[in-house]
């Protein structure tokens, strides 16, 4: 019997489950990607260096394999190239959906037109191809009022997506979105309040089987950053059924008759609205990790089987656990060190750690879902334990940034990424007044770095982006700052927290420190100490450094 051979589009992290599962089934795997050194290349039997947008090149490769050694199917997961998959399937006479259905599921204008034609709820929208043709008042007169959401019609990972609240913001958002649109087209749609959900499904013999339903956790307006998802969803059963019915209707409206479908659904104004449906399995760790950990069902295996014309097998859950995926992020700068990875591996509920950055990488506060620093996945029968385990793992990872870096400085003191809210804000009057009356800094003779203390920091109810309370964050700054001082072996012996009444020696940090700490959390607080130490070590002027910061 001939060995089953499958062509998998994409060799990144999101495609590795498909490649490894196909190998486990004894299949021959051909992986194609426009990047030559993708991690999936090492898992594949054969690798083709072809851009996923290059349908003709992909068809040529597929036909070559089919005519020489055989090819049974073509597949992708976690990419937005279902049209390329459909074109290859048609040209090589392989199982798949129609090209029209693939285009419907990857072009948001055609997708929403299909939904509107079939009476399926999705946001009101219009589309534009250039800023010069943008008429804000005309859009409002069509019933699309602010806030509005701007999206490229043909991209994924929330690239180029932004909420806008006025005409000036709308113009800027359209400019940015056009940079991320392969076809040079963007949509402008109404913003809908309400919880958001992710759905994965398989379609075989026109039967749509829901294989994953998760709560999405979206933050940081005006952008839409998914800081994780939790599966299964805990939404009301009646609401779930409404969402499923709407999703199934959307799948049929797009013409997805076989294979996989992934949906983003928002429940707003008392009913479900489809954000989008893609003709593939989801990215973001759901199909390849969190659903299998939650249910015992290898969704990817079923999708692969459908891609070669086989029955997907049993899709009924074998058990029920909660899987929580959470992301960790960074403020802008260049990574000097990543601390805490060994510690979190002792977390018995932690199943996966995905580190998406490394030392020397340039990072920023994420404006889309591909700019996050990493992800942690935890599993437990108890939902609260699964969630807390994933969140604790993220909180215990510390990304130390290079001191005196201009990007970090511009974020903490200037207007860089000014839309990012402070990590912490004070609410206790005693702390607010104390900070108002503090000097920015003092330079005296001596050998200590002193931080002016706030009288009631432990009473503040403030939490940063990963849920770390302000008092814990402050203690962590002292701990990491003190260790750095020891490591540098210069004539600074400690980080002391002092009151303004004390007689202080050395460097005294007041408002300058809290500006960094309140804006950038632990990263900001440690960065200012590290920058001071670097300046001293290089025998440069602290007064010049502080004066530069004051000018922002």
matplotlib code that plots the C-alpha trace (Angstrom):
import matplotlib.pyplot as plt

x = [0.0, 1.4, 2.4, 0.2, 1.9, 0.8, 2.0, 1.8, 2.0, 4.0, 6.8, 6.5, 5.5, 1.8, 2.4, 4.7, 1.7, 0.5, 3.9, 4.7, 1.2, 1.4, 4.8, 3.4, 0.7, 3.5, 2.8, 5.4, 5.5, 6.5, 6.7, 6.7, 7.6, 9.0, 11.5, 14.3, 15.2, 11.8, 11.7, 9.3, 11.9, 13.7, 10.6, 9.7, 10.8, 11.1, 11.3, 10.3, 11.5, 8.4, 6.5, 3.0, 1.6, 3.2, 0.3, 1.9, 5.2, 3.3, 1.2, 4.3, 5.9, 2.7, 2.4, 6.0, 5.6, 2.3, 3.7, 6.9, 6.2, 2.5, 0.7, -2.6, -3.4, -2.5, -3.0, -2.4, -3.1, -2.4, -1.7, -4.0, -3.2, -6.3, -6.6, -3.2, -4.3, -7.5, -5.6, -3.1, -5.9, -7.8, -4.8, -3.5, -7.0, -6.8, -9.5, -10.3, -12.8, -13.5, -11.2, -14.2, -14.9, -11.2, -11.3, -14.5, -12.8, -9.6, -10.9, -12.9, -14.9, -16.1, -16.7, -19.0, -20.7, -21.5, -22.8, -25.0, -26.3, -27.4, -28.7, -26.0, -25.0, -21.7, -20.5, -21.7, -18.7, -17.3, -14.0, -11.4, -8.2, -6.5, -6.6, -7.5, -10.8, -11.7, -14.9, -15.5, -18.9, -20.1, -19.2, -21.1, -24.1, -24.1, -24.8, -21.2, -20.6, -17.6, -16.0, -14.9, -12.5, -10.0, -8.7, -6.7, -8.9, -6.3, -4.1, -4.1, -2.6, -4.4, -1.8, -2.9, -6.2, -7.1, -10.0, -10.6, -12.7, -12.7, -11.9, -8.3, -7.6, -9.5, -7.2, -4.1, -5.5, -6.3, -2.7, -1.3, -3.8, -2.9, 0.7, -0.5, -2.9, -1.5, -4.3, -4.2, -7.7, -9.0, -12.4, -13.9, -16.5, -18.6, -17.1, -19.1, -18.9, -19.1, -17.3, -15.4, -15.0, -12.9, -14.3, -12.6, -14.6, -14.1, -16.4, -16.8, -19.6, -21.2, -21.5, -20.0, -18.6, -17.6, -14.2, -13.2, -15.0, -12.9, -13.2, -10.8, -9.1, -8.5, -6.8, -4.9, -7.1, -6.9, -5.3, -6.8, -4.2, -5.2, -3.5, -4.7, -7.7, -9.4, -11.0, -13.7, -15.7, -17.9, -20.5, -24.2, -25.3, -28.1, -25.7, -23.3, -25.9, -26.8, -23.1, -22.7, -25.8, -24.5, -21.1, -22.5, -24.6, -21.5, -19.4, -22.1, -22.5, -18.8, -19.0, -16.6, -17.9, -15.0, -11.9, -11.5, -13.0, -12.0, -14.3, -14.0, -17.4, -18.5, -21.7, -23.1, -26.5, -28.0, -26.9, -23.7, -21.8, -19.2, -15.9, -14.4, -14.3, -11.2, -11.0, -8.3, -7.6, -6.8, -3.5, -2.8, -2.1, -5.8, -6.1, -2.6, -2.4, -5.2, -8.1, -6.2, -5.0, -8.6, -10.4, -7.9, -8.9, -6.2, -8.1, -5.2, -5.1, -8.8, -8.1, -5.2, -7.3, -10.0, -7.3, -6.4, -10.0, -10.3, -12.8, -11.6, -12.2, -13.7, -14.1, -16.0, -14.0, -12.3, -12.2, -12.8, -10.1, -9.5, -6.6, -5.5, -3.1, -1.7, 0.9, 3.7, 4.8, 7.5, 7.9, 10.2, 13.9, 16.6, 16.6, 19.7, 18.5, 15.5, 15.1, 12.8, 12.5, 13.9, 11.6, 8.4, 9.2, 8.6, 4.9, 3.3, 0.3, 2.4, 2.3, 4.0, 6.3, 6.7, 9.4, 9.1, 12.1, 15.7, 18.6, 19.5, 16.1, 14.4, 11.0, 8.0, 4.7, 2.6, 0.4, -0.6, -0.6, 2.8, 4.7, 4.1, 7.2, 5.9, 3.0, 2.4, -0.2, -1.4, -3.9, -6.0, -9.4, -10.0, -10.5, -9.2, -6.0, -5.4, -5.8, -3.7, -1.0, -0.7, -0.9, 1.7, 4.1, 3.8, 4.3, 7.5, 9.3, 11.3, 12.7, 15.6, 16.3, 19.6, 20.2, 20.5, 18.6, 17.0, 13.8, 13.2, 14.0, 11.6, 8.8, 9.4, 10.0, 8.7, 5.8, 6.8, 3.7, 1.9, -1.4, 0.0, -1.6, 0.7, 1.6, 0.4, -1.6, -1.8, -5.1, -4.2, -4.1, -1.0, 1.0, -0.2, 0.7, 4.1, 4.9, 3.9, 6.2, 9.2, 12.3, 13.1, 16.5, 19.4, 23.1, 25.2, 28.5, 28.3, 27.9, 24.2, 21.3, 18.4, 14.8, 12.4, 9.6, 5.9, 4.1, 1.4, 2.4, 1.1, -2.4, -2.6, -4.9, -3.0, -1.9, 0.2, -0.3, 0.4, -1.7, 1.3, 0.4, 2.3, 3.8, 5.2, 6.5, 8.3, 9.9, 11.0, 12.7, 14.7, 15.7, 16.8, 18.4, 20.4, 21.6, 22.8, 24.8, 26.5, 27.2, 28.8, 31.2, 31.3, 31.2, 27.4, 26.4, 22.6, 19.3, 17.7, 14.2, 14.3, 12.1, 12.8, 13.6, 16.7, 20.2, 20.9, 24.2, 24.9, 22.1, 18.6, 15.8, 12.4, 10.0, 12.4, 12.3, 8.5, 8.0, 9.9, 8.3, 4.7, 5.0, 7.0, 6.4, 9.3, 11.0, 11.0, 12.1, 15.0, 16.0, 16.6, 18.8, 20.7, 21.1, 22.5, 25.0, 26.1, 26.7, 28.8, 30.7, 31.5, 32.6, 30.0, 28.1, 24.9, 23.9, 23.9, 21.9, 19.3, 19.1, 18.4, 15.6, 14.2, 13.9, 11.3]
y = [0.0, 3.4, 5.7, 8.8, 12.0, 15.5, 19.0, 21.3, 25.1, 26.8, 25.6, 27.8, 27.0, 26.9, 24.2, 21.9, 19.9, 19.1, 18.1, 15.9, 14.3, 13.4, 11.8, 9.9, 8.5, 7.2, 9.8, 11.5, 15.2, 18.0, 21.4, 24.6, 28.0, 31.3, 31.4, 29.0, 28.4, 27.8, 25.3, 22.9, 22.3, 20.0, 17.8, 17.4, 14.7, 17.2, 21.0, 23.5, 27.1, 28.7, 31.8, 30.9, 33.7, 32.1, 29.9, 29.0, 28.0, 25.9, 24.2, 23.4, 21.8, 19.8, 18.5, 17.5, 15.4, 14.0, 12.8, 11.4, 9.9, 10.7, 13.4, 12.8, 16.2, 19.8, 21.5, 24.5, 25.6, 29.0, 30.8, 32.9, 31.1, 28.9, 30.4, 28.9, 25.6, 25.6, 26.5, 23.7, 21.2, 22.1, 22.0, 18.7, 17.1, 16.8, 17.1, 20.6, 23.5, 25.7, 28.6, 30.9, 29.6, 30.1, 33.7, 34.3, 33.0, 35.1, 38.4, 40.3, 42.3, 39.2, 37.5, 40.2, 40.4, 36.7, 37.1, 40.0, 38.1, 35.3, 37.5, 36.5, 39.1, 40.7, 44.4, 47.1, 48.0, 49.8, 49.5, 51.9, 51.6, 54.9, 57.7, 60.3, 58.7, 58.5, 60.5, 60.4, 62.0, 59.8, 56.7, 58.1, 58.7, 55.1, 54.2, 53.3, 55.6, 56.0, 54.1, 52.3, 49.5, 49.6, 46.3, 45.1, 42.9, 40.1, 39.6, 37.8, 38.1, 41.4, 43.2, 46.6, 46.5, 49.5, 51.1, 54.8, 57.4, 60.3, 61.3, 62.1, 58.8, 57.1, 58.6, 57.5, 54.0, 53.6, 54.6, 51.9, 49.2, 49.7, 48.8, 45.3, 44.7, 42.5, 43.6, 47.3, 47.3, 47.9, 47.7, 50.2, 48.7, 49.5, 48.6, 46.1, 45.8, 42.4, 39.2, 37.5, 33.8, 31.5, 28.4, 25.6, 23.1, 20.3, 19.8, 16.3, 15.2, 18.7, 18.0, 20.7, 19.5, 22.1, 21.1, 23.9, 26.8, 29.3, 32.6, 35.2, 37.8, 41.0, 44.1, 47.4, 49.6, 51.1, 47.8, 44.3, 42.2, 38.7, 38.1, 34.5, 32.3, 29.8, 26.6, 25.5, 28.7, 29.3, 31.3, 30.5, 27.3, 29.1, 31.8, 29.1, 27.5, 30.8, 31.4, 27.9, 28.3, 31.6, 30.1, 27.1, 29.4, 31.5, 28.5, 27.5, 31.0, 31.1, 27.7, 25.8, 22.3, 20.3, 20.7, 23.1, 26.4, 28.8, 31.6, 34.8, 35.6, 38.6, 38.5, 42.0, 43.7, 40.4, 38.3, 36.8, 38.8, 37.1, 38.9, 36.5, 32.8, 31.3, 28.1, 26.6, 25.6, 28.4, 29.8, 31.1, 27.7, 26.6, 23.8, 22.4, 22.6, 23.9, 22.0, 18.6, 19.2, 20.1, 17.2, 14.5, 15.0, 15.7, 18.1, 18.5, 14.8, 14.9, 17.9, 16.2, 13.1, 15.2, 16.9, 13.5, 12.4, 10.3, 10.2, 12.4, 9.8, 10.2, 13.9, 13.3, 14.6, 11.8, 14.0, 17.5, 19.7, 23.5, 24.8, 28.3, 30.1, 33.4, 35.7, 37.8, 41.1, 43.7, 47.4, 48.8, 48.2, 45.5, 42.3, 41.9, 38.9, 36.6, 35.5, 33.0, 30.3, 27.6, 28.6, 28.3, 24.8, 23.6, 24.6, 21.1, 22.4, 24.2, 22.1, 24.5, 27.5, 29.3, 31.9, 34.1, 36.4, 36.0, 38.0, 40.8, 41.1, 44.5, 44.5, 46.8, 46.9, 44.8, 46.4, 43.1, 39.4, 38.6, 41.1, 39.4, 38.0, 34.5, 32.3, 29.8, 27.0, 25.4, 22.5, 21.3, 19.9, 22.9, 26.1, 28.5, 26.4, 26.2, 30.0, 30.9, 28.5, 30.1, 33.6, 32.9, 31.5, 34.7, 36.9, 35.0, 35.7, 38.8, 40.4, 42.7, 45.4, 47.0, 50.1, 53.6, 52.3, 55.2, 53.2, 52.4, 56.0, 57.4, 55.1, 55.8, 59.5, 60.6, 60.1, 56.7, 54.4, 57.1, 55.1, 52.5, 53.1, 53.2, 49.9, 51.4, 54.4, 55.6, 55.9, 56.4, 60.1, 59.8, 58.2, 60.8, 63.7, 62.2, 61.7, 65.3, 66.7, 64.5, 65.8, 64.3, 63.2, 64.2, 63.6, 63.4, 61.9, 58.3, 54.7, 53.9, 54.1, 55.3, 55.4, 57.7, 55.5, 56.0, 55.8, 53.3, 51.5, 48.2, 49.7, 50.4, 48.1, 48.5, 45.6, 45.7, 44.0, 40.5, 41.0, 41.6, 43.9, 47.1, 46.2, 42.9, 44.7, 47.2, 44.5, 42.8, 46.0, 46.2, 42.5, 42.7, 46.1, 44.9, 41.8, 43.8, 46.1, 43.1, 41.6, 44.9, 45.0, 48.7, 51.0, 50.8, 48.4, 48.4, 49.8, 51.4, 52.7, 55.9, 58.7, 62.3, 63.1, 60.8, 62.0, 60.3, 59.5, 58.7, 58.8, 59.6, 58.7, 60.3, 61.3, 60.1, 56.6, 56.5, 57.8, 54.7, 52.4, 53.6, 53.7, 50.5, 48.3, 46.1, 46.5, 50.3, 50.3, 48.0, 49.8, 53.1, 51.4, 49.5, 52.7, 54.5, 51.7, 51.6, 55.4, 55.1, 52.1, 54.0, 57.0, 59.3, 62.1, 61.1, 64.8, 64.8, 61.6, 62.9, 66.2, 64.5, 62.5, 65.7, 67.4, 64.9]
z = [0.0, -1.0, 1.8, 2.3, 1.4, 2.4, 1.5, 4.5, 3.8, 6.5, 8.7, 11.7, 15.3, 14.5, 11.8, 13.9, 15.4, 11.9, 10.7, 13.8, 13.8, 10.1, 10.8, 13.7, 11.4, 9.1, 6.4, 4.2, 4.9, 2.5, 4.1, 2.1, 3.4, 2.1, 5.0, 4.6, 8.2, 9.8, 12.7, 10.9, 8.3, 10.7, 11.2, 7.6, 5.1, 2.3, 2.3, -0.4, -0.2, -1.7, -0.7, 0.5, -1.7, -4.8, -5.9, -9.2, -7.6, -5.0, -7.8, -9.8, -6.7, -5.9, -9.4, -9.4, -6.3, -7.5, -10.8, -9.3, -5.9, -5.3, -3.3, -1.4, 0.1, 0.8, 4.2, 6.3, 9.9, 11.6, 8.3, 6.1, 2.8, 2.4, -1.2, -2.1, -0.6, -2.6, -5.8, -5.3, -4.5, -7.6, -9.9, -8.5, -8.1, -4.4, -1.7, -0.8, -0.9, -3.9, -4.7, -4.3, -0.8, 0.1, -1.1, 0.8, 3.9, 3.5, 2.1, 4.8, 2.2, 0.4, 3.7, 5.0, 1.6, 1.9, 5.5, 4.5, 1.5, 3.8, 6.6, 9.1, 11.8, 11.3, 11.9, 9.5, 7.3, 4.3, 2.5, 1.2, -0.9, -0.2, 2.3, -0.3, -0.9, 2.8, 3.6, 7.3, 7.2, 4.4, 6.5, 9.5, 7.3, 6.3, 9.9, 10.9, 13.9, 16.2, 17.6, 14.4, 13.8, 10.9, 9.5, 6.5, 4.4, 4.1, 7.1, 10.4, 14.0, 14.5, 12.3, 11.3, 13.3, 15.4, 17.1, 16.2, 18.0, 15.6, 12.0, 12.6, 14.2, 11.4, 8.8, 10.6, 11.2, 7.5, 6.6, 8.9, 7.9, 4.2, 5.1, 6.2, 3.4, 0.6, -1.8, -0.8, 0.7, 4.2, 5.9, 8.3, 10.6, 13.6, 17.0, 19.0, 22.8, 24.4, 25.1, 22.4, 21.6, 19.4, 17.7, 15.9, 13.8, 11.3, 8.3, 6.8, 4.5, 5.1, 8.8, 10.9, 14.3, 16.9, 18.2, 20.6, 22.1, 24.1, 25.9, 24.4, 26.6, 24.6, 26.0, 25.3, 23.2, 20.6, 19.6, 20.1, 21.8, 22.8, 26.2, 26.1, 25.9, 28.3, 27.1, 27.5, 27.6, 30.7, 28.8, 29.3, 27.4, 25.6, 24.5, 23.3, 21.2, 19.5, 18.8, 17.3, 15.1, 13.8, 13.2, 11.3, 9.1, 8.4, 7.4, 5.0, 3.6, 2.8, 1.0, 3.3, 2.6, 4.0, 6.0, 8.9, 10.0, 12.7, 13.9, 16.0, 17.4, 19.6, 21.6, 21.5, 21.7, 22.8, 19.8, 18.2, 15.5, 13.3, 13.3, 10.9, 9.8, 8.3, 6.3, 8.5, 12.0, 14.4, 15.3, 18.8, 20.3, 20.4, 17.8, 18.3, 22.1, 24.3, 22.8, 22.8, 26.4, 27.4, 25.6, 24.6, 21.0, 18.4, 16.3, 13.9, 13.2, 12.1, 9.9, 8.3, 7.5, 5.9, 3.8, 2.2, 1.8, 4.9, 7.8, 10.6, 13.2, 16.7, 17.6, 20.9, 24.0, 26.0, 29.1, 30.3, 31.7, 31.6, 29.6, 30.1, 27.7, 28.7, 27.1, 28.6, 27.1, 27.3, 27.2, 24.4, 24.4, 23.7, 25.7, 28.0, 29.9, 30.4, 34.0, 35.7, 33.0, 35.3, 38.2, 36.2, 35.0, 38.5, 38.1, 37.8, 36.0, 33.3, 30.1, 27.6, 27.5, 24.2, 24.2, 21.2, 21.9, 22.9, 24.2, 21.8, 20.3, 20.0, 21.6, 22.0, 23.7, 21.4, 18.8, 17.3, 18.3, 16.8, 19.0, 22.3, 24.1, 24.8, 26.0, 28.9, 28.8, 32.0, 32.5, 35.4, 36.1, 38.3, 36.1, 38.8, 39.2, 35.5, 35.1, 38.1, 37.0, 33.6, 35.0, 37.7, 35.1, 33.1, 36.2, 37.1, 33.8, 33.9, 30.7, 31.7, 29.1, 28.2, 30.3, 28.7, 25.6, 23.7, 22.9, 26.6, 27.6, 25.0, 26.3, 30.0, 29.8, 26.3, 23.9, 22.4, 22.3, 24.4, 24.0, 26.5, 30.0, 33.0, 34.6, 37.9, 39.1, 42.7, 44.5, 48.1, 49.0, 51.3, 48.4, 45.8, 48.1, 49.0, 45.3, 44.5, 47.1, 46.2, 44.5, 41.2, 42.4, 44.6, 44.1, 47.3, 48.3, 49.4, 48.2, 48.0, 45.6, 47.7, 46.7, 48.5, 49.8, 49.7, 53.1, 52.2, 49.0, 50.4, 50.6, 46.9, 44.8, 41.5, 39.2, 36.1, 32.8, 34.0, 37.2, 39.5, 42.5, 42.9, 46.3, 44.9, 41.8, 44.0, 46.1, 42.9, 41.7, 44.9, 44.7, 41.1, 41.5, 44.6, 42.8, 39.9, 42.2, 43.7, 40.3, 39.0, 42.0, 42.0, 45.1, 45.5, 48.2, 48.4, 47.2, 50.2, 50.7, 52.7, 53.8, 53.0, 56.6, 56.5, 55.9, 52.6, 50.9, 47.2, 44.6, 45.8, 43.5, 43.8, 41.0, 38.3, 39.7, 40.1, 36.6, 35.3, 37.8, 37.4, 33.6, 33.0, 36.1, 37.2, 33.9, 34.2, 37.9, 37.2, 34.1, 35.8, 38.4, 35.7, 33.7, 36.8, 37.4, 33.8, 33.8, 37.0, 35.6, 32.5, 34.6, 32.9, 34.5, 36.4, 36.4, 32.6, 32.5, 34.9, 33.2, 29.9, 31.4, 33.0, 29.6, 28.3]

ax = plt.figure().add_subplot(projection="3d")
ax.plot(x, y, z, "-o")
ax.set_aspect("equal")
plt.show()
